[in-house]
Amino acid sequence: MVTETIKIEGMMCGHCQATVEKAIGTIAGVSELKVDLATKQATVTFDPAVTKLDVIKAAVTDAGYTVKN
């Protein structure tokens, strides 16, 4: 398992946070997820044999938010 922190721009409210949680949480291989609205970050633990960080970042982008590097 790998844990990564992703910085996300565009989250403004609880609905935004829930949208990001749903987008990441439905990806196969994600075992733990914490989306923090205050710090605008998502901490994701996932199995790199099942999914990749790029797939997780793409899900955030597809949900309408910007991933910061």
PyMOL Python script that loads the backbone (N, CA, C, O; Angstrom):
from pymol import cmd

cmd.read_pdbstr("""\
ATOM      1  N   MET A   1       0.838  -1.188   0.000  1.00  0.00           N
ATOM      2  CA  MET A   1       0.000   0.000   0.000  1.00  0.00           C
ATOM      3  C   MET A   1       0.882   1.250   0.000  1.00  0.00           C
ATOM      4  O   MET A   1       1.970   1.278   0.575  1.00  0.00           O
ATOM      5  N   VAL A   2       0.369   2.270  -0.663  1.00  0.00           N
ATOM      6  CA  VAL A   2       1.064   3.547  -0.781  1.00  0.00           C
ATOM      7  C   VAL A   2       0.114   4.636  -0.302  1.00  0.00           C
ATOM      8  O   VAL A   2      -1.080   4.602  -0.599  1.00  0.00           O
ATOM      9  N   THR A   3       0.648   5.603   0.441  1.00  0.00           N
ATOM     10  CA  THR A   3      -0.151   6.749   0.869  1.00  0.00           C
ATOM     11  C   THR A   3       0.409   8.001   0.221  1.00  0.00           C
ATOM     12  O   THR A   3       1.603   8.285   0.312  1.00  0.00           O
ATOM     13  N   GLU A   4      -0.476   8.752  -0.437  1.00  0.00           N
ATOM     14  CA  GLU A   4      -0.094   9.998  -1.113  1.00  0.00           C
ATOM     15  C   GLU A   4      -1.034  11.114  -0.681  1.00  0.00           C
ATOM     16  O   GLU A   4      -2.202  10.871  -0.377  1.00  0.00           O
ATOM     17  N   THR A   5      -0.518  12.333  -0.656  1.00  0.00           N
ATOM     18  CA  THR A   5      -1.336  13.510  -0.382  1.00  0.00           C
ATOM     19  C   THR A   5      -1.441  14.326  -1.662  1.00  0.00           C
ATOM     20  O   THR A   5      -0.437  14.649  -2.297  1.00  0.00           O
ATOM     21  N   ILE A   6      -2.672  14.650  -2.026  1.00  0.00           N
ATOM     22  CA  ILE A   6      -2.944  15.391  -3.251  1.00  0.00           C
ATOM     23  C   ILE A   6      -3.513  16.752  -2.861  1.00  0.00           C
ATOM     24  O   ILE A   6      -4.471  16.829  -2.091  1.00  0.00           O
ATOM     25  N   LYS A   7      -2.928  17.820  -3.386  1.00  0.00           N
ATOM     26  CA  LYS A   7      -3.453  19.168  -3.154  1.00  0.00           C
ATOM     27  C   LYS A   7      -4.493  19.456  -4.226  1.00  0.00           C
ATOM     28  O   LYS A   7      -4.260  19.228  -5.413  1.00  0.00           O
ATOM     29  N   ILE A   8      -5.647  19.963  -3.791  1.00  0.00           N
ATOM     30  CA  ILE A   8      -6.778  20.162  -4.694  1.00  0.00           C
ATOM     31  C   ILE A   8      -7.261  21.609  -4.621  1.00  0.00           C
ATOM     32  O   ILE A   8      -7.517  22.132  -3.537  1.00  0.00           O
ATOM     33  N   GLU A   9      -7.382  22.245  -5.775  1.00  0.00           N
ATOM     34  CA  GLU A   9      -7.937  23.598  -5.849  1.00  0.00           C
ATOM     35  C   GLU A   9      -9.386  23.535  -6.275  1.00  0.00           C
ATOM     36  O   GLU A   9      -9.771  22.685  -7.078  1.00  0.00           O
ATOM     37  N   GLY A  10     -10.192  24.441  -5.733  1.00  0.00           N
ATOM     38  CA  GLY A  10     -11.574  24.563  -6.165  1.00  0.00           C
ATOM     39  C   GLY A  10     -12.599  24.061  -5.165  1.00  0.00           C
ATOM     40  O   GLY A  10     -13.794  24.301  -5.340  1.00  0.00           O
ATOM     41  N   MET A  11     -12.158  23.365  -4.112  1.00  0.00           N
ATOM     42  CA  MET A  11     -13.111  22.915  -3.088  1.00  0.00           C
ATOM     43  C   MET A  11     -13.468  24.100  -2.206  1.00  0.00           C
ATOM     44  O   MET A  11     -12.591  24.725  -1.609  1.00  0.00           O
ATOM     45  N   MET A  12     -14.766  24.411  -2.125  1.00  0.00           N
ATOM     46  CA  MET A  12     -15.212  25.569  -1.353  1.00  0.00           C
ATOM     47  C   MET A  12     -16.154  25.224  -0.205  1.00  0.00           C
ATOM     48  O   MET A  12     -16.333  26.026   0.711  1.00  0.00           O
ATOM     49  N   CYS A  13     -16.762  24.025  -0.247  1.00  0.00           N
ATOM     50  CA  CYS A  13     -17.793  23.714   0.743  1.00  0.00           C
ATOM     51  C   CYS A  13     -17.852  22.207   0.985  1.00  0.00           C
ATOM     52  O   CYS A  13     -17.109  21.436   0.379  1.00  0.00           O
ATOM     53  N   GLY A  14     -18.731  21.815   1.863  1.00  0.00           N
ATOM     54  CA  GLY A  14     -18.909  20.408   2.192  1.00  0.00           C
ATOM     55  C   GLY A  14     -19.359  19.575   0.999  1.00  0.00           C
ATOM     56  O   GLY A  14     -19.001  18.404   0.877  1.00  0.00           O
ATOM     57  N   HIS A  15     -20.149  20.191   0.119  1.00  0.00           N
ATOM     58  CA  HIS A  15     -20.591  19.482  -1.079  1.00  0.00           C
ATOM     59  C   HIS A  15     -19.389  19.170  -1.985  1.00  0.00           C
ATOM     60  O   HIS A  15     -19.293  18.080  -2.549  1.00  0.00           O
ATOM     61  N   CYS A  16     -18.490  20.130  -2.112  1.00  0.00           N
ATOM     62  CA  CYS A  16     -17.272  19.925  -2.900  1.00  0.00           C
ATOM     63  C   CYS A  16     -16.448  18.781  -2.310  1.00  0.00           C
ATOM     64  O   CYS A  16     -15.957  17.911  -3.028  1.00  0.00           O
ATOM     65  N   GLN A  17     -16.311  18.806  -0.996  1.00  0.00           N
ATOM     66  CA  GLN A  17     -15.562  17.760  -0.305  1.00  0.00           C
ATOM     67  C   GLN A  17     -16.190  16.392  -0.569  1.00  0.00           C
ATOM     68  O   GLN A  17     -15.481  15.428  -0.857  1.00  0.00           O
ATOM     69  N   ALA A  18     -17.504  16.307  -0.472  1.00  0.00           N
ATOM     70  CA  ALA A  18     -18.211  15.045  -0.704  1.00  0.00           C
ATOM     71  C   ALA A  18     -18.052  14.575  -2.144  1.00  0.00           C
ATOM     72  O   ALA A  18     -17.945  13.375  -2.395  1.00  0.00           O
ATOM     73  N   THR A  19     -18.036  15.497  -3.081  1.00  0.00           N
ATOM     74  CA  THR A  19     -17.864  15.157  -4.489  1.00  0.00           C
ATOM     75  C   THR A  19     -16.483  14.534  -4.729  1.00  0.00           C
ATOM     76  O   THR A  19     -16.360  13.538  -5.442  1.00  0.00           O
ATOM     77  N   VAL A  20     -15.462  15.123  -4.134  1.00  0.00           N
ATOM     78  CA  VAL A  20     -14.103  14.594  -4.269  1.00  0.00           C
ATOM     79  C   VAL A  20     -14.004  13.228  -3.583  1.00  0.00           C
ATOM     80  O   VAL A  20     -13.387  12.308  -4.121  1.00  0.00           O
ATOM     81  N   GLU A  21     -14.610  13.094  -2.400  1.00  0.00           N
ATOM     82  CA  GLU A  21     -14.603  11.807  -1.693  1.00  0.00           C
ATOM     83  C   GLU A  21     -15.247  10.720  -2.542  1.00  0.00           C
ATOM     84  O   GLU A  21     -14.743   9.599  -2.615  1.00  0.00           O
ATOM     85  N   LYS A  22     -16.353  11.054  -3.178  1.00  0.00           N
ATOM     86  CA  LYS A  22     -17.051  10.075  -4.010  1.00  0.00           C
ATOM     87  C   LYS A  22     -16.207   9.708  -5.229  1.00  0.00           C
ATOM     88  O   LYS A  22     -16.107   8.536  -5.593  1.00  0.00           O
ATOM     89  N   ALA A  23     -15.604  10.715  -5.855  1.00  0.00           N
ATOM     90  CA  ALA A  23     -14.797  10.476  -7.056  1.00  0.00           C
ATOM     91  C   ALA A  23     -13.616   9.551  -6.765  1.00  0.00           C
ATOM     92  O   ALA A  23     -13.335   8.634  -7.537  1.00  0.00           O
ATOM     93  N   ILE A  24     -12.935   9.790  -5.666  1.00  0.00           N
ATOM     94  CA  ILE A  24     -11.768   8.969  -5.323  1.00  0.00           C
ATOM     95  C   ILE A  24     -12.193   7.648  -4.695  1.00  0.00           C
ATOM     96  O   ILE A  24     -11.611   6.602  -4.980  1.00  0.00           O
ATOM     97  N   GLY A  25     -13.193   7.700  -3.852  1.00  0.00           N
ATOM     98  CA  GLY A  25     -13.615   6.521  -3.093  1.00  0.00           C
ATOM     99  C   GLY A  25     -14.148   5.377  -3.924  1.00  0.00           C
ATOM    100  O   GLY A  25     -14.175   4.237  -3.459  1.00  0.00           O
ATOM    101  N   THR A  26     -14.574   5.659  -5.151  1.00  0.00           N
ATOM    102  CA  THR A  26     -15.119   4.598  -5.997  1.00  0.00           C
ATOM    103  C   THR A  26     -14.051   3.898  -6.836  1.00  0.00           C
ATOM    104  O   THR A  26     -14.361   2.963  -7.574  1.00  0.00           O
ATOM    105  N   ILE A  27     -12.811   4.338  -6.730  1.00  0.00           N
ATOM    106  CA  ILE A  27     -11.726   3.733  -7.512  1.00  0.00           C
ATOM    107  C   ILE A  27     -11.273   2.436  -6.846  1.00  0.00           C
ATOM    108  O   ILE A  27     -10.981   2.405  -5.651  1.00  0.00           O
ATOM    109  N   ALA A  28     -11.219   1.371  -7.637  1.00  0.00           N
ATOM    110  CA  ALA A  28     -10.738   0.079  -7.132  1.00  0.00           C
ATOM    111  C   ALA A  28      -9.293   0.232  -6.665  1.00  0.00           C
ATOM    112  O   ALA A  28      -8.473   0.847  -7.346  1.00  0.00           O
ATOM    113  N   GLY A  29      -8.991  -0.332  -5.503  1.00  0.00           N
ATOM    114  CA  GLY A  29      -7.640  -0.274  -4.961  1.00  0.00           C
ATOM    115  C   GLY A  29      -7.449   0.773  -3.891  1.00  0.00           C
ATOM    116  O   GLY A  29      -6.465   0.728  -3.153  1.00  0.00           O
ATOM    117  N   VAL A  30      -8.380   1.728  -3.788  1.00  0.00           N
ATOM    118  CA  VAL A  30      -8.295   2.751  -2.742  1.00  0.00           C
ATOM    119  C   VAL A  30      -8.821   2.141  -1.447  1.00  0.00           C
ATOM    120  O   VAL A  30      -9.965   1.690  -1.382  1.00  0.00           O
ATOM    121  N   SER A  31      -7.971   2.130  -0.412  1.00  0.00           N
ATOM    122  CA  SER A  31      -8.375   1.508   0.849  1.00  0.00           C
ATOM    123  C   SER A  31      -8.699   2.522   1.942  1.00  0.00           C
ATOM    124  O   SER A  31      -9.538   2.261   2.804  1.00  0.00           O
ATOM    125  N   GLU A  32      -8.038   3.675   1.907  1.00  0.00           N
ATOM    126  CA  GLU A  32      -8.304   4.724   2.894  1.00  0.00           C
ATOM    127  C   GLU A  32      -8.314   6.069   2.191  1.00  0.00           C
ATOM    128  O   GLU A  32      -7.574   6.297   1.234  1.00  0.00           O
ATOM    129  N   LEU A  33      -9.169   6.955   2.687  1.00  0.00           N
ATOM    130  CA  LEU A  33      -9.302   8.265   2.075  1.00  0.00           C
ATOM    131  C   LEU A  33      -9.723   9.285   3.118  1.00  0.00           C
ATOM    132  O   LEU A  33     -10.647   9.057   3.899  1.00  0.00           O
ATOM    133  N   LYS A  34      -9.024  10.422   3.115  1.00  0.00           N
ATOM    134  CA  LYS A  34      -9.424  11.544   3.959  1.00  0.00           C
ATOM    135  C   LYS A  34      -9.309  12.807   3.118  1.00  0.00           C
ATOM    136  O   LYS A  34      -8.219  13.169   2.675  1.00  0.00           O
ATOM    137  N   VAL A  35     -10.431  13.473   2.901  1.00  0.00           N
ATOM    138  CA  VAL A  35     -10.445  14.736   2.165  1.00  0.00           C
ATOM    139  C   VAL A  35     -10.647  15.843   3.188  1.00  0.00           C
ATOM    140  O   VAL A  35     -11.647  15.859   3.905  1.00  0.00           O
ATOM    141  N   ASP A  36      -9.703  16.760   3.252  1.00  0.00           N
ATOM    142  CA  ASP A  36      -9.738  17.847   4.234  1.00  0.00           C
ATOM    143  C   ASP A  36     -10.035  19.159   3.517  1.00  0.00           C
ATOM    144  O   ASP A  36      -9.212  19.664   2.754  1.00  0.00           O
ATOM    145  N   LEU A  37     -11.209  19.698   3.771  1.00  0.00           N
ATOM    146  CA  LEU A  37     -11.635  20.938   3.133  1.00  0.00           C
ATOM    147  C   LEU A  37     -10.764  22.119   3.567  1.00  0.00           C
ATOM    148  O   LEU A  37     -10.445  22.983   2.751  1.00  0.00           O
ATOM    149  N   ALA A  38     -10.381  22.162   4.836  1.00  0.00           N
ATOM    150  CA  ALA A  38      -9.615  23.292   5.362  1.00  0.00           C
ATOM    151  C   ALA A  38      -8.238  23.406   4.711  1.00  0.00           C
ATOM    152  O   ALA A  38      -7.787  24.506   4.395  1.00  0.00           O
ATOM    153  N   THR A  39      -7.569  22.265   4.512  1.00  0.00           N
ATOM    154  CA  THR A  39      -6.229  22.290   3.921  1.00  0.00           C
ATOM    155  C   THR A  39      -6.266  22.074   2.409  1.00  0.00           C
ATOM    156  O   THR A  39      -5.241  22.165   1.733  1.00  0.00           O
ATOM    157  N   LYS A  40      -7.471  21.785   1.886  1.00  0.00           N
ATOM    158  CA  LYS A  40      -7.662  21.525   0.458  1.00  0.00           C
ATOM    159  C   LYS A  40      -6.747  20.401  -0.028  1.00  0.00           C
ATOM    160  O   LYS A  40      -6.049  20.521  -1.034  1.00  0.00           O
ATOM    161  N   GLN A  41      -6.782  19.292   0.739  1.00  0.00           N
ATOM    162  CA  GLN A  41      -5.951  18.144   0.424  1.00  0.00           C
ATOM    163  C   GLN A  41      -6.739  16.854   0.568  1.00  0.00           C
ATOM    164  O   GLN A  41      -7.706  16.773   1.326  1.00  0.00           O
ATOM    165  N   ALA A  42      -6.303  15.848  -0.178  1.00  0.00           N
ATOM    166  CA  ALA A  42      -6.827  14.500  -0.007  1.00  0.00           C
ATOM    167  C   ALA A  42      -5.647  13.592   0.297  1.00  0.00           C
ATOM    168  O   ALA A  42      -4.641  13.610  -0.413  1.00  0.00           O
ATOM    169  N   THR A  43      -5.771  12.803   1.349  1.00  0.00           N
ATOM    170  CA  THR A  43      -4.770  11.812   1.681  1.00  0.00           C
ATOM    171  C   THR A  43      -5.364  10.460   1.317  1.00  0.00           C
ATOM    172  O   THR A  43      -6.403  10.061   1.844  1.00  0.00           O
ATOM    173  N   VAL A  44      -4.688   9.757   0.405  1.00  0.00           N
ATOM    174  CA  VAL A  44      -5.231   8.537  -0.178  1.00  0.00           C
ATOM    175  C   VAL A  44      -4.246   7.389   0.021  1.00  0.00           C
ATOM    176  O   VAL A  44      -3.061   7.513  -0.290  1.00  0.00           O
ATOM    177  N   THR A  45      -4.749   6.275   0.541  1.00  0.00           N
ATOM    178  CA  THR A  45      -3.962   5.055   0.626  1.00  0.00           C
ATOM    179  C   THR A  45      -4.533   4.089  -0.396  1.00  0.00           C
ATOM    180  O   THR A  45      -5.733   3.815  -0.410  1.00  0.00           O
ATOM    181  N   PHE A  46      -3.649   3.573  -1.260  1.00  0.00           N
ATOM    182  CA  PHE A  46      -4.115   2.703  -2.335  1.00  0.00           C
ATOM    183  C   PHE A  46      -3.096   1.613  -2.642  1.00  0.00           C
ATOM    184  O   PHE A  46      -1.929   1.702  -2.260  1.00  0.00           O
ATOM    185  N   ASP A  47      -3.561   0.593  -3.335  1.00  0.00           N
ATOM    186  CA  ASP A  47      -2.722  -0.520  -3.754  1.00  0.00           C
ATOM    187  C   ASP A  47      -2.187  -0.204  -5.151  1.00  0.00           C
ATOM    188  O   ASP A  47      -2.965  -0.162  -6.104  1.00  0.00           O
ATOM    189  N   PRO A  48      -0.875   0.020  -5.295  1.00  0.00           N
ATOM    190  CA  PRO A  48      -0.324   0.388  -6.606  1.00  0.00           C
ATOM    191  C   PRO A  48      -0.398  -0.738  -7.636  1.00  0.00           C
ATOM    192  O   PRO A  48      -0.179  -0.501  -8.824  1.00  0.00           O
ATOM    193  N   ALA A  49      -0.701  -1.949  -7.200  1.00  0.00           N
ATOM    194  CA  ALA A  49      -0.882  -3.049  -8.149  1.00  0.00           C
ATOM    195  C   ALA A  49      -2.269  -2.992  -8.795  1.00  0.00           C
ATOM    196  O   ALA A  49      -2.510  -3.621  -9.825  1.00  0.00           O
ATOM    197  N   VAL A  50      -3.177  -2.227  -8.174  1.00  0.00           N
ATOM    198  CA  VAL A  50      -4.561  -2.144  -8.659  1.00  0.00           C
ATOM    199  C   VAL A  50      -4.837  -0.819  -9.360  1.00  0.00           C
ATOM    200  O   VAL A  50      -5.525  -0.793 -10.380  1.00  0.00           O
ATOM    201  N   THR A  51      -4.311   0.278  -8.827  1.00  0.00           N
ATOM    202  CA  THR A  51      -4.526   1.598  -9.430  1.00  0.00           C
ATOM    203  C   THR A  51      -3.272   2.435  -9.300  1.00  0.00           C
ATOM    204  O   THR A  51      -2.353   2.087  -8.558  1.00  0.00           O
ATOM    205  N   LYS A  52      -3.239   3.520 -10.011  1.00  0.00           N
ATOM    206  CA  LYS A  52      -2.083   4.428 -10.022  1.00  0.00           C
ATOM    207  C   LYS A  52      -2.506   5.814  -9.547  1.00  0.00           C
ATOM    208  O   LYS A  52      -3.681   6.176  -9.605  1.00  0.00           O
ATOM    209  N   LEU A  53      -1.526   6.578  -9.078  1.00  0.00           N
ATOM    210  CA  LEU A  53      -1.794   7.937  -8.614  1.00  0.00           C
ATOM    211  C   LEU A  53      -2.389   8.790  -9.739  1.00  0.00           C
ATOM    212  O   LEU A  53      -3.253   9.629  -9.481  1.00  0.00           O
ATOM    213  N   ASP A  54      -1.943   8.589 -10.970  1.00  0.00           N
ATOM    214  CA  ASP A  54      -2.478   9.355 -12.095  1.00  0.00           C
ATOM    215  C   ASP A  54      -3.975   9.111 -12.294  1.00  0.00           C
ATOM    216  O   ASP A  54      -4.705  10.020 -12.689  1.00  0.00           O
ATOM    217  N   VAL A  55      -4.435   7.884 -12.019  1.00  0.00           N
ATOM    218  CA  VAL A  55      -5.862   7.556 -12.138  1.00  0.00           C
ATOM    219  C   VAL A  55      -6.652   8.315 -11.076  1.00  0.00           C
ATOM    220  O   VAL A  55      -7.743   8.819 -11.346  1.00  0.00           O
ATOM    221  N   ILE A  56      -6.098   8.393  -9.873  1.00  0.00           N
ATOM    222  CA  ILE A  56      -6.753   9.100  -8.772  1.00  0.00           C
ATOM    223  C   ILE A  56      -6.824  10.601  -9.082  1.00  0.00           C
ATOM    224  O   ILE A  56      -7.862  11.236  -8.893  1.00  0.00           O
ATOM    225  N   LYS A  57      -5.717  11.149  -9.556  1.00  0.00           N
ATOM    226  CA  LYS A  57      -5.695  12.572  -9.921  1.00  0.00           C
ATOM    227  C   LYS A  57      -6.684  12.864 -11.046  1.00  0.00           C
ATOM    228  O   LYS A  57      -7.356  13.896 -11.029  1.00  0.00           O
ATOM    229  N   ALA A  58      -6.776  11.969 -12.016  1.00  0.00           N
ATOM    230  CA  ALA A  58      -7.707  12.151 -13.127  1.00  0.00           C
ATOM    231  C   ALA A  58      -9.148  12.149 -12.635  1.00  0.00           C
ATOM    232  O   ALA A  58      -9.980  12.882 -13.170  1.00  0.00           O
ATOM    233  N   ALA A  59      -9.459  11.341 -11.631  1.00  0.00           N
ATOM    234  CA  ALA A  59     -10.816  11.305 -11.076  1.00  0.00           C
ATOM    235  C   ALA A  59     -11.167  12.641 -10.429  1.00  0.00           C
ATOM    236  O   ALA A  59     -12.302  13.105 -10.537  1.00  0.00           O
ATOM    237  N   VAL A  60     -10.203  13.257  -9.764  1.00  0.00           N
ATOM    238  CA  VAL A  60     -10.421  14.571  -9.149  1.00  0.00           C
ATOM    239  C   VAL A  60     -10.669  15.614 -10.242  1.00  0.00           C
ATOM    240  O   VAL A  60     -11.579  16.435 -10.128  1.00  0.00           O
ATOM    241  N   THR A  61      -9.866  15.578 -11.284  1.00  0.00           N
ATOM    242  CA  THR A  61     -10.015  16.506 -12.405  1.00  0.00           C
ATOM    243  C   THR A  61     -11.358  16.307 -13.097  1.00  0.00           C
ATOM    244  O   THR A  61     -12.047  17.272 -13.427  1.00  0.00           O
ATOM    245  N   ASP A  62     -11.721  15.046 -13.313  1.00  0.00           N
ATOM    246  CA  ASP A  62     -13.005  14.744 -13.962  1.00  0.00           C
ATOM    247  C   ASP A  62     -14.194  15.215 -13.125  1.00  0.00           C
ATOM    248  O   ASP A  62     -15.262  15.499 -13.666  1.00  0.00           O
ATOM    249  N   ALA A  63     -14.008  15.299 -11.798  1.00  0.00           N
ATOM    250  CA  ALA A  63     -15.057  15.766 -10.906  1.00  0.00           C
ATOM    251  C   ALA A  63     -15.180  17.302 -10.927  1.00  0.00           C
ATOM    252  O   ALA A  63     -16.095  17.867 -10.328  1.00  0.00           O
ATOM    253  N   GLY A  64     -14.243  17.967 -11.627  1.00  0.00           N
ATOM    254  CA  GLY A  64     -14.325  19.422 -11.775  1.00  0.00           C
ATOM    255  C   GLY A  64     -13.372  20.228 -10.927  1.00  0.00           C
ATOM    256  O   GLY A  64     -13.542  21.438 -10.781  1.00  0.00           O
ATOM    257  N   TYR A  65     -12.366  19.572 -10.363  1.00  0.00           N
ATOM    258  CA  TYR A  65     -11.410  20.264  -9.491  1.00  0.00           C
ATOM    259  C   TYR A  65     -10.017  20.194 -10.091  1.00  0.00           C
ATOM    260  O   TYR A  65      -9.760  19.385 -10.983  1.00  0.00           O
ATOM    261  N   THR A  66      -9.118  21.038  -9.609  1.00  0.00           N
ATOM    262  CA  THR A  66      -7.765  21.105 -10.133  1.00  0.00           C
ATOM    263  C   THR A  66      -6.792  20.483  -9.133  1.00  0.00           C
ATOM    264  O   THR A  66      -6.807  20.808  -7.946  1.00  0.00           O
ATOM    265  N   VAL A  67      -5.953  19.590  -9.631  1.00  0.00           N
ATOM    266  CA  VAL A  67      -4.912  18.966  -8.809  1.00  0.00           C
ATOM    267  C   VAL A  67      -3.673  19.846  -8.919  1.00  0.00           C
ATOM    268  O   VAL A  67      -3.214  20.153 -10.019  1.00  0.00           O
ATOM    269  N   LYS A  68      -3.138  20.248  -7.774  1.00  0.00           N
ATOM    270  CA  LYS A  68      -1.912  21.056  -7.726  1.00  0.00           C
ATOM    271  C   LYS A  68      -0.720  20.133  -7.548  1.00  0.00           C
ATOM    272  O   LYS A  68      -0.800  19.143  -6.822  1.00  0.00           O
ATOM    273  N   ASN A  69       0.385  20.454  -8.207  1.00  0.00           N
ATOM    274  CA  ASN A  69       1.601  19.641  -8.079  1.00  0.00           C
ATOM    275  C   ASN A  69       2.449  20.102  -6.929  1.00  0.00           C
ATOM    276  O   ASN A  69       3.510  19.530  -6.676  1.00  0.00           O
TER     277      ASN A  69
END
""", "prot")
cmd.dss("prot")
cmd.show_as("cartoon", "prot")
cmd.util.cbc("prot")
cmd.orient("prot")
